Amino acid sequence: PETEEYGITSFIYRRMRPFHPERFWALANREWGWVIRSKWLFWLASRHDIAWSWGQAGWSTKVDPAGRWIASLPTDEIAKYPEYQLELVTHRDNLYLDRRQELVIITIADNQEEIEALLDSALLTDEEMVEWPEIWNTYNDNFPKW
């Protein structure tokens, strides 16, 4: 199989805190030579109600809004969709409910710990997490406006 012949591995990166927009912007704009493909939904602190879609293949990267996090919808809107209730129940132990990082990474090296550490460095720190959401909204954000 290609996994053995070319040394391809994959893993899922999951975290329950948002990316800092400046740190993640810097990370998103650097070379990811060891990552063949990555795809995910991500949570950006400066726009905490929007679920973002990330797609990367080789040198090409695309970022788009993917909709709103269920937790950001008005209660009457959530009530219209029973499947939303299940999603929120699944994440009930998380203060931010369904907001999260969820990334599938396919890489040509056995470097999961290195990649996770790099992504973790772009997450909000413990000190920044307690600033929800007033300060988060003031972070410099270079991602495209929609």
N, C-alpha and C positions, 0 to 999 in steps of 0.2 A: 504493500500500500504506500501511497504518497507520504503518509505520515512518517514512515520509516525511511523511505528512499530519500526524501528531501528534508527530513527533520521538522516537519510541520506539526505544530501543536495548537490547541485552542483552549480557552478558558473563559469564564464569565466573571466580570468584575462587578460586584454589587456593593454599594455603600448607601447609607441612609442620611447623608448630609450633602448640601449643595456645593457646587464648585464656586470658588471666588472668581468673578468674571475676568479680572486682570491676570491672575495666575493661570487660569484655564486658557485664556486667549493666547498667552505666551506659549503654553504647552501645545495648543492646537496648531500654532504656526511654526513649529519646529519640525525637523526631519524625523520621521518615524520609520526609518529604513528597515528595521527588524520586524515591523508589523505589515503583514500582507494585506489584511482586511480587518476593519473594525466597523461595528454597527451597533447603535444603541439609542435609548432614550436617556436624556440627561437633564439635570436640574441645575439651573443657574440662579445663584442667590439674588442677583439684581432684578430678575424677572421671575420671581418664585411661583407665580401662578401658571406659567407656561411650561409645558413639557416640550423639550427640544429633541429633534431627530438629528443624529450624527451618522454620516456614512463616509467611510474612507476606504479607498482601494488604491494601493500603490501611492502615488504622489497626489492623487485627487481626493479632495475632502469637500463634503457638502454639509451645511448646517441649515436646518429649516425648523420653523415651529411645527409641532406635531399635534397641537391642541392644548387643552387645559388639563391640569391635574384634577382629578375628580374632587379632591379635597378643597379646591378653590371654587367649585361651583356652588350656587345658592342651594340651600337645603331642599327647596321645592323642586329644583331641577334634578337633583340626585334622586329624589323619590320617584321620578318618572321612569327610572331605569334600574330594575332589580339587580342587574349584573354589576352596577356600580356599588350597590350595597355589599355584595360579596367581596369586591376589590377592597373596599374600606375595612371590612371585617378582617380580611387577610392581613392588613397592615395596622390593625387597631393598637398594637403595642408601640407604634412609632408616633411621636408627637406630631409629625408632619404628614401622617397618614400615607397616601400612595406616592408622595414625592420621593424620588430616589435616583440613584445612578444605576443603570443596568446596561452593561456593555459586553458584547461578544468580541473577543479578540482572537484572530488567527495570526500566528507568528512563526517565523522560520528558526527561532531559537528557543531553547528551554530557559526562558527568562521571565516567567510569570511574576516572581517576586520583585524584580527590577521594574517591570511595567506597572505593577500595582503601587510600588513606592512612588513612582513618578506621578501617577494619577492622584494618589493620596496627597502629594505635596500641593496640588491645586485645590483641594477641598478647603472649606472653611475650618479654621482652628477652633478649639474649644472656646476660646475667648470670643471669637467672632460669632459663634453659634448663639450666644446669649443676646446678641444685638437684634434678633428677629423682631419684626421686619423693618423697623424704622431706619436703621443704619444700612441694612442690606440694600435698600432702594437708592442709596446715595453712592454706591460703588461705581467707579468708572467702568463702563461697559462698551467694548468696541465691536461687539457682535452686531450683525445687521439689524436694522429696525424694520418691523413689519407692522 
